[in-house]
Amino acid sequence: MALSKIADARELSDQELVDRIATIKLQLFELRMKQATRQEVKPHQFKHARHELAQLMTVTQERSLHAVTVNK
């Protein structure tokens, strides 16, 4: 499975971004719980989730900075 592209994240609305960030954070929590309880976890799932979370948070930050500079 290939890593997601940031262009895909930029196409999402603000509410979709917030929802997706919450989903990814929950997914990371569940992966950590599985790992802590010695259940089978595929290590690359951590990388993919963290990568997508970083992209979504970057887009959120870009939008908030853009809103501040436009309002000046």
Distance bins in CASP14 RR format, pairs under 12 A and 6 or more apart:
PFRMAT RR
TARGET T0000
AUTHOR 0000-0000-0000
RMODE 2
METHOD distances of the structure
MODEL  1
1 42 0 0 0 0 0 1 0 0 0 0 0
1 44 1 0 0 1 0 0 0 0 0 0 0
1 45 0 0 0 0 1 0 0 0 0 0 0
1 47 0 0 0 0 0 1 0 0 0 0 0
1 48 1 0 0 1 0 0 0 0 0 0 0
1 49 0 0 0 0 0 1 0 0 0 0 0
1 51 0 0 0 0 0 1 0 0 0 0 0
1 52 0 0 0 0 0 1 0 0 0 0 0
2 8 0 0 0 0 0 1 0 0 0 0 0
2 44 0 0 0 0 0 1 0 0 0 0 0
2 47 0 0 0 0 0 1 0 0 0 0 0
2 48 0 0 0 0 1 0 0 0 0 0 0
2 51 0 0 0 0 0 1 0 0 0 0 0
2 52 0 0 0 0 0 1 0 0 0 0 0
3 9 0 0 0 0 0 1 0 0 0 0 0
3 44 0 0 0 0 1 0 0 0 0 0 0
3 45 0 0 0 0 0 1 0 0 0 0 0
3 47 1 0 0 1 0 0 0 0 0 0 0
3 48 1 0 0 1 0 0 0 0 0 0 0
3 49 0 0 0 0 0 1 0 0 0 0 0
3 50 0 0 0 0 0 1 0 0 0 0 0
3 51 1 0 1 0 0 0 0 0 0 0 0
3 52 1 0 0 1 0 0 0 0 0 0 0
3 53 0 0 0 0 0 1 0 0 0 0 0
3 54 0 0 0 0 0 1 0 0 0 0 0
3 55 0 0 0 0 1 0 0 0 0 0 0
4 10 0 0 0 0 0 1 0 0 0 0 0
4 11 0 0 0 0 0 1 0 0 0 0 0
4 12 0 0 0 0 0 1 0 0 0 0 0
4 20 0 0 0 0 0 1 0 0 0 0 0
4 24 0 0 0 0 0 1 0 0 0 0 0
4 47 0 0 0 0 0 1 0 0 0 0 0
4 48 1 0 0 1 0 0 0 0 0 0 0
4 49 0 0 0 0 0 1 0 0 0 0 0
4 50 0 0 0 0 0 1 0 0 0 0 0
4 51 1 0 0 1 0 0 0 0 0 0 0
4 52 1 0 1 0 0 0 0 0 0 0 0
4 53 0 0 0 0 0 1 0 0 0 0 0
4 54 0 0 0 0 0 1 0 0 0 0 0
4 55 1 0 0 1 0 0 0 0 0 0 0
4 56 0 0 0 0 1 0 0 0 0 0 0
4 59 0 0 0 0 0 1 0 0 0 0 0
5 11 0 0 0 0 1 0 0 0 0 0 0
5 51 0 0 0 0 0 1 0 0 0 0 0
5 52 0 0 0 0 0 1 0 0 0 0 0
5 55 0 0 0 0 1 0 0 0 0 0 0
5 59 0 0 0 0 0 1 0 0 0 0 0
6 12 0 0 0 0 0 1 0 0 0 0 0
6 51 0 0 0 0 1 0 0 0 0 0 0
6 52 0 0 0 0 1 0 0 0 0 0 0
6 54 0 0 0 0 1 0 0 0 0 0 0
6 55 1 0 1 0 0 0 0 0 0 0 0
6 56 0 0 0 0 1 0 0 0 0 0 0
6 57 0 0 0 0 0 1 0 0 0 0 0
6 58 1 0 0 1 0 0 0 0 0 0 0
6 59 1 0 0 1 0 0 0 0 0 0 0
6 60 0 0 0 0 0 1 0 0 0 0 0
6 62 0 0 0 0 1 0 0 0 0 0 0
7 55 0 0 0 0 1 0 0 0 0 0 0
7 59 0 0 0 0 1 0 0 0 0 0 0
8 16 0 0 0 0 0 1 0 0 0 0 0
8 17 0 0 0 0 0 1 0 0 0 0 0
8 20 0 0 0 0 0 1 0 0 0 0 0
8 52 0 0 0 0 1 0 0 0 0 0 0
8 55 0 0 0 0 1 0 0 0 0 0 0
8 56 0 0 0 0 1 0 0 0 0 0 0
8 59 0 0 0 0 1 0 0 0 0 0 0
9 16 0 0 0 0 1 0 0 0 0 0 0
9 17 1 0 0 1 0 0 0 0 0 0 0
9 20 1 0 0 1 0 0 0 0 0 0 0
9 21 0 0 0 0 1 0 0 0 0 0 0
9 24 0 0 0 0 0 1 0 0 0 0 0
9 51 0 0 0 0 0 1 0 0 0 0 0
9 52 1 0 0 1 0 0 0 0 0 0 0
9 53 0 0 0 0 0 1 0 0 0 0 0
9 54 0 0 0 0 1 0 0 0 0 0 0
9 55 1 0 1 0 0 0 0 0 0 0 0
9 56 1 0 1 0 0 0 0 0 0 0 0
9 57 0 0 0 0 1 0 0 0 0 0 0
9 58 1 0 0 1 0 0 0 0 0 0 0
9 59 1 0 1 0 0 0 0 0 0 0 0
9 60 0 0 0 0 1 0 0 0 0 0 0
9 61 0 0 0 0 0 1 0 0 0 0 0
9 62 0 0 0 0 1 0 0 0 0 0 0
9 63 0 0 0 0 0 1 0 0 0 0 0
10 16 0 0 0 0 0 1 0 0 0 0 0
10 17 0 0 0 0 1 0 0 0 0 0 0
10 55 0 0 0 0 1 0 0 0 0 0 0
10 56 0 0 0 0 1 0 0 0 0 0 0
10 58 0 0 0 0 1 0 0 0 0 0 0
10 59 1 0 1 0 0 0 0 0 0 0 0
10 60 0 0 0 0 0 1 0 0 0 0 0
10 62 0 0 0 0 1 0 0 0 0 0 0
10 63 0 0 0 0 1 0 0 0 0 0 0
10 66 0 0 0 0 0 1 0 0 0 0 0
11 17 0 0 0 0 0 1 0 0 0 0 0
11 20 0 0 0 0 0 1 0 0 0 0 0
11 55 0 0 0 0 0 1 0 0 0 0 0
11 56 0 0 0 0 0 1 0 0 0 0 0
11 59 0 0 0 0 1 0 0 0 0 0 0
12 18 0 0 0 0 1 0 0 0 0 0 0
12 19 0 0 0 0 1 0 0 0 0 0 0
12 20 1 0 0 1 0 0 0 0 0 0 0
12 21 0 0 0 0 0 1 0 0 0 0 0
12 23 0 0 0 0 0 1 0 0 0 0 0
12 52 0 0 0 0 0 1 0 0 0 0 0
12 55 0 0 0 0 0 1 0 0 0 0 0
12 56 1 0 0 1 0 0 0 0 0 0 0
12 59 1 0 0 1 0 0 0 0 0 0 0
12 60 0 0 0 0 1 0 0 0 0 0 0
12 63 0 0 0 0 0 1 0 0 0 0 0
13 19 0 0 0 0 1 0 0 0 0 0 0
13 20 0 0 0 0 0 1 0 0 0 0 0
13 59 0 0 0 0 0 1 0 0 0 0 0
13 60 0 0 0 0 0 1 0 0 0 0 0
13 63 0 0 0 0 0 1 0 0 0 0 0
14 20 0 0 0 0 0 1 0 0 0 0 0
14 21 0 0 0 0 0 1 0 0 0 0 0
14 56 0 0 0 0 0 1 0 0 0 0 0
14 59 0 0 0 0 1 0 0 0 0 0 0
14 60 0 0 0 0 1 0 0 0 0 0 0
14 62 0 0 0 0 0 1 0 0 0 0 0
14 63 1 0 0 1 0 0 0 0 0 0 0
14 64 0 0 0 0 1 0 0 0 0 0 0
14 66 0 0 0 0 0 1 0 0 0 0 0
14 67 0 0 0 0 0 1 0 0 0 0 0
15 21 0 0 0 0 0 1 0 0 0 0 0
15 22 0 0 0 0 0 1 0 0 0 0 0
15 60 0 0 0 0 0 1 0 0 0 0 0
16 22 0 0 0 0 0 1 0 0 0 0 0
16 23 0 0 0 0 0 1 0 0 0 0 0
16 56 0 0 0 0 1 0 0 0 0 0 0
16 59 0 0 0 0 0 1 0 0 0 0 0
16 60 0 0 0 0 0 1 0 0 0 0 0
17 23 0 0 0 0 0 1 0 0 0 0 0
17 24 0 0 0 0 0 1 0 0 0 0 0
17 52 0 0 0 0 0 1 0 0 0 0 0
17 53 0 0 0 0 0 1 0 0 0 0 0
17 55 0 0 0 0 0 1 0 0 0 0 0
17 56 1 0 1 0 0 0 0 0 0 0 0
17 57 0 0 0 0 1 0 0 0 0 0 0
17 58 0 0 0 0 0 1 0 0 0 0 0
17 59 1 0 0 1 0 0 0 0 0 0 0
17 60 1 0 1 0 0 0 0 0 0 0 0
17 61 0 0 0 0 0 1 0 0 0 0 0
17 62 0 0 0 0 0 1 0 0 0 0 0
17 63 0 0 0 0 1 0 0 0 0 0 0
17 64 0 0 0 0 0 1 0 0 0 0 0
18 24 0 0 0 0 0 1 0 0 0 0 0
18 25 0 0 0 0 0 1 0 0 0 0 0
18 56 0 0 0 0 1 0 0 0 0 0 0
18 57 0 0 0 0 0 1 0 0 0 0 0
18 59 0 0 0 0 0 1 0 0 0 0 0
18 60 1 0 0 1 0 0 0 0 0 0 0
18 63 0 0 0 0 0 1 0 0 0 0 0
19 25 0 0 0 0 0 1 0 0 0 0 0
19 26 0 0 0 0 0 1 0 0 0 0 0
19 56 0 0 0 0 1 0 0 0 0 0 0
19 60 0 0 0 0 0 1 0 0 0 0 0
20 26 0 0 0 0 0 1 0 0 0 0 0
20 27 0 0 0 0 0 1 0 0 0 0 0
20 49 0 0 0 0 0 1 0 0 0 0 0
20 52 1 0 0 1 0 0 0 0 0 0 0
20 53 0 0 0 0 1 0 0 0 0 0 0
20 55 0 0 0 0 1 0 0 0 0 0 0
20 56 1 0 1 0 0 0 0 0 0 0 0
20 57 0 0 0 0 0 1 0 0 0 0 0
20 59 0 0 0 0 1 0 0 0 0 0 0
20 60 0 0 0 0 0 1 0 0 0 0 0
21 27 0 0 0 0 0 1 0 0 0 0 0
21 28 0 0 0 0 0 1 0 0 0 0 0
21 49 0 0 0 0 0 1 0 0 0 0 0
21 52 0 0 0 0 1 0 0 0 0 0 0
21 53 1 0 0 1 0 0 0 0 0 0 0
21 54 0 0 0 0 0 1 0 0 0 0 0
21 55 0 0 0 0 0 1 0 0 0 0 0
21 56 1 0 1 0 0 0 0 0 0 0 0
21 57 1 0 0 1 0 0 0 0 0 0 0
21 58 0 0 0 0 0 1 0 0 0 0 0
21 59 0 0 0 0 1 0 0 0 0 0 0
21 60 1 0 0 1 0 0 0 0 0 0 0
21 61 0 0 0 0 0 1 0 0 0 0 0
22 28 0 0 0 0 0 1 0 0 0 0 0
22 29 0 0 0 0 0 1 0 0 0 0 0
22 53 0 0 0 0 0 1 0 0 0 0 0
22 56 0 0 0 0 1 0 0 0 0 0 0
22 57 0 0 0 0 0 1 0 0 0 0 0
22 60 0 0 0 0 0 1 0 0 0 0 0
23 29 0 0 0 0 0 1 0 0 0 0 0
23 30 0 0 0 0 0 1 0 0 0 0 0
23 49 0 0 0 0 1 0 0 0 0 0 0
23 52 0 0 0 0 1 0 0 0 0 0 0
23 53 0 0 0 0 1 0 0 0 0 0 0
23 56 0 0 0 0 1 0 0 0 0 0 0
24 30 0 0 0 0 0 1 0 0 0 0 0
24 31 0 0 0 0 0 1 0 0 0 0 0
24 45 0 0 0 0 0 1 0 0 0 0 0
24 46 0 0 0 0 0 1 0 0 0 0 0
24 48 0 0 0 0 1 0 0 0 0 0 0
24 49 1 0 1 0 0 0 0 0 0 0 0
24 50 0 0 0 0 1 0 0 0 0 0 0
24 51 0 0 0 0 1 0 0 0 0 0 0
24 52 1 0 1 0 0 0 0 0 0 0 0
24 53 1 0 1 0 0 0 0 0 0 0 0
24 54 0 0 0 0 1 0 0 0 0 0 0
24 55 0 0 0 0 1 0 0 0 0 0 0
24 56 1 0 0 1 0 0 0 0 0 0 0
24 57 0 0 0 0 1 0 0 0 0 0 0
25 31 0 0 0 0 0 1 0 0 0 0 0
25 32 0 0 0 0 0 1 0 0 0 0 0
25 49 0 0 0 0 1 0 0 0 0 0 0
25 50 0 0 0 0 0 1 0 0 0 0 0
25 52 0 0 0 0 0 1 0 0 0 0 0
25 53 1 0 0 1 0 0 0 0 0 0 0
25 54 0 0 0 0 0 1 0 0 0 0 0
25 56 0 0 0 0 1 0 0 0 0 0 0
25 57 0 0 0 0 0 1 0 0 0 0 0
26 32 0 0 0 0 0 1 0 0 0 0 0
26 33 0 0 0 0 0 1 0 0 0 0 0
26 49 0 0 0 0 1 0 0 0 0 0 0
26 53 0 0 0 0 0 1 0 0 0 0 0
27 33 0 0 0 0 0 1 0 0 0 0 0
27 34 0 0 0 0 0 1 0 0 0 0 0
27 41 0 0 0 0 0 1 0 0 0 0 0
27 45 0 0 0 0 1 0 0 0 0 0 0
27 46 0 0 0 0 1 0 0 0 0 0 0
27 48 0 0 0 0 1 0 0 0 0 0 0
27 49 1 0 1 0 0 0 0 0 0 0 0
27 50 0 0 0 0 0 1 0 0 0 0 0
27 52 0 0 0 0 1 0 0 0 0 0 0
27 53 0 0 0 0 1 0 0 0 0 0 0
28 34 0 0 0 0 0 1 0 0 0 0 0
28 35 0 0 0 0 0 1 0 0 0 0 0
28 41 0 0 0 0 0 1 0 0 0 0 0
28 45 0 0 0 0 1 0 0 0 0 0 0
28 46 1 0 0 1 0 0 0 0 0 0 0
28 47 0 0 0 0 0 1 0 0 0 0 0
28 48 0 0 0 0 0 1 0 0 0 0 0
28 49 1 0 1 0 0 0 0 0 0 0 0
28 50 1 0 0 1 0 0 0 0 0 0 0
28 51 0 0 0 0 0 1 0 0 0 0 0
28 52 0 0 0 0 1 0 0 0 0 0 0
28 53 1 0 0 1 0 0 0 0 0 0 0
28 54 0 0 0 0 0 1 0 0 0 0 0
29 35 0 0 0 0 0 1 0 0 0 0 0
29 36 0 0 0 0 0 1 0 0 0 0 0
29 46 0 0 0 0 0 1 0 0 0 0 0
29 49 0 0 0 0 1 0 0 0 0 0 0
29 53 0 0 0 0 0 1 0 0 0 0 0
30 36 0 0 0 0 0 1 0 0 0 0 0
30 37 0 0 0 0 0 1 0 0 0 0 0
30 39 0 0 0 0 0 1 0 0 0 0 0
30 41 0 0 0 0 1 0 0 0 0 0 0
30 45 0 0 0 0 1 0 0 0 0 0 0
30 46 0 0 0 0 0 1 0 0 0 0 0
30 49 0 0 0 0 1 0 0 0 0 0 0
31 37 0 0 0 0 0 1 0 0 0 0 0
31 39 0 0 0 0 1 0 0 0 0 0 0
31 40 0 0 0 0 0 1 0 0 0 0 0
31 41 1 0 1 0 0 0 0 0 0 0 0
31 42 0 0 0 0 1 0 0 0 0 0 0
31 43 0 0 0 0 1 0 0 0 0 0 0
31 44 0 0 0 0 0 1 0 0 0 0 0
31 45 1 0 1 0 0 0 0 0 0 0 0
31 46 1 0 1 0 0 0 0 0 0 0 0
31 47 0 0 0 0 0 1 0 0 0 0 0
31 48 0 0 0 0 0 1 0 0 0 0 0
31 49 1 0 0 1 0 0 0 0 0 0 0
31 50 0 0 0 0 1 0 0 0 0 0 0
31 53 0 0 0 0 0 1 0 0 0 0 0
32 39 0 0 0 0 0 1 0 0 0 0 0
32 41 0 0 0 0 1 0 0 0 0 0 0
32 45 0 0 0 0 0 1 0 0 0 0 0
32 46 0 0 0 0 1 0 0 0 0 0 0
32 49 0 0 0 0 0 1 0 0 0 0 0
32 50 0 0 0 0 0 1 0 0 0 0 0
33 39 0 0 0 0 1 0 0 0 0 0 0
33 41 0 0 0 0 1 0 0 0 0 0 0
34 40 1 0 0 1 0 0 0 0 0 0 0
34 41 1 0 1 0 0 0 0 0 0 0 0
34 42 0 0 0 0 1 0 0 0 0 0 0
34 43 0 0 0 0 0 1 0 0 0 0 0
34 45 0 0 0 0 1 0 0 0 0 0 0
34 46 0 0 0 0 0 1 0 0 0 0 0
35 41 1 0 1 0 0 0 0 0 0 0 0
35 42 0 0 0 0 0 1 0 0 0 0 0
35 43 0 0 0 0 1 0 0 0 0 0 0
35 45 0 0 0 0 1 0 0 0 0 0 0
35 46 0 0 0 0 1 0 0 0 0 0 0
41 47 0 0 0 0 0 1 0 0 0 0 0
41 49 0 0 0 0 0 1 0 0 0 0 0
42 48 0 0 0 0 1 0 0 0 0 0 0
42 49 0 0 0 0 0 1 0 0 0 0 0
43 49 0 0 0 0 0 1 0 0 0 0 0
43 50 0 0 0 0 0 1 0 0 0 0 0
44 50 0 0 0 0 0 1 0 0 0 0 0
44 51 0 0 0 0 0 1 0 0 0 0 0
45 51 0 0 0 0 0 1 0 0 0 0 0
45 52 0 0 0 0 0 1 0 0 0 0 0
46 52 0 0 0 0 0 1 0 0 0 0 0
46 53 0 0 0 0 0 1 0 0 0 0 0
47 53 0 0 0 0 0 1 0 0 0 0 0
47 54 0 0 0 0 0 1 0 0 0 0 0
48 54 0 0 0 0 0 1 0 0 0 0 0
48 55 0 0 0 0 0 1 0 0 0 0 0
49 55 0 0 0 0 0 1 0 0 0 0 0
49 56 0 0 0 0 0 1 0 0 0 0 0
50 56 0 0 0 0 0 1 0 0 0 0 0
50 57 0 0 0 0 0 1 0 0 0 0 0
51 57 0 0 0 0 0 1 0 0 0 0 0
51 58 0 0 0 0 0 1 0 0 0 0 0
52 58 0 0 0 0 0 1 0 0 0 0 0
52 59 0 0 0 0 0 1 0 0 0 0 0
53 59 0 0 0 0 0 1 0 0 0 0 0
53 60 0 0 0 0 0 1 0 0 0 0 0
54 60 0 0 0 0 0 1 0 0 0 0 0
54 61 0 0 0 0 0 1 0 0 0 0 0
55 61 0 0 0 0 0 1 0 0 0 0 0
55 62 0 0 0 0 0 1 0 0 0 0 0
56 62 0 0 0 0 0 1 0 0 0 0 0
56 63 0 0 0 0 0 1 0 0 0 0 0
57 63 0 0 0 0 0 1 0 0 0 0 0
57 64 0 0 0 0 0 1 0 0 0 0 0
58 64 0 0 0 0 0 1 0 0 0 0 0
58 65 0 0 0 0 0 1 0 0 0 0 0
59 65 0 0 0 0 0 1 0 0 0 0 0
59 66 0 0 0 0 0 1 0 0 0 0 0
60 66 0 0 0 0 0 1 0 0 0 0 0
60 67 0 0 0 0 0 1 0 0 0 0 0
61 67 0 0 0 0 0 1 0 0 0 0 0
61 68 0 0 0 0 0 1 0 0 0 0 0
62 68 0 0 0 0 0 1 0 0 0 0 0
62 69 0 0 0 0 0 1 0 0 0 0 0
63 69 0 0 0 0 0 1 0 0 0 0 0
63 70 0 0 0 0 0 1 0 0 0 0 0
64 70 0 0 0 0 0 1 0 0 0 0 0
64 71 0 0 0 0 0 1 0 0 0 0 0
65 71 0 0 0 0 0 1 0 0 0 0 0
65 72 0 0 0 0 0 1 0 0 0 0 0
66 72 0 0 0 0 0 1 0 0 0 0 0
END
